[in-house]
Amino acid sequence: MTTRLTALKPGLPAAITAIHAAEALHYRLNALGLRVGRQVQVLRQAAFQGPLHVRVGNTDIIIRRSDAACIELRAA
C-alpha cells in the first residue's frame, strides 16, 4: 500500500518508492537525500497547511507541502 509524504502520520517510518516531480525538483529532492529506497519519517507538520519537518536518515529537512506531495511512500 502506498501513500504520499503529506499523508504520513508523524513518528511513523516509511520508505520512498517513487518521486513524481519535474526534473529540476527531482534533482533538488535528490540532493536533499530524498531518493527511492530511503527511509523517511515526518517529525512535525506545521499548522495551516505549512511545511513538513522530515527526517531522512540522520538529516532533518523542512519541505514544502507541495513538494512533499510528489513523494510516494510504502510503510516500513
PENORUR-V507970 format. One record per helix or strand of 3 or more residues. SS is the DSSP state (H for helix, E for strand). FROM is the first residue (numbers start at 0). LEN is the number of residues. Records with the same first field share a line. If there is no record, write none. Layout:
# PENORUR-V507970
SS = FROM-LEN, FROM-LEN
This chain:
# PENORUR-V507970
E = 1-3, 12-7, 38-7, 51-5, 58-5, 70-5
H = 4-3, 22-9, 64-4
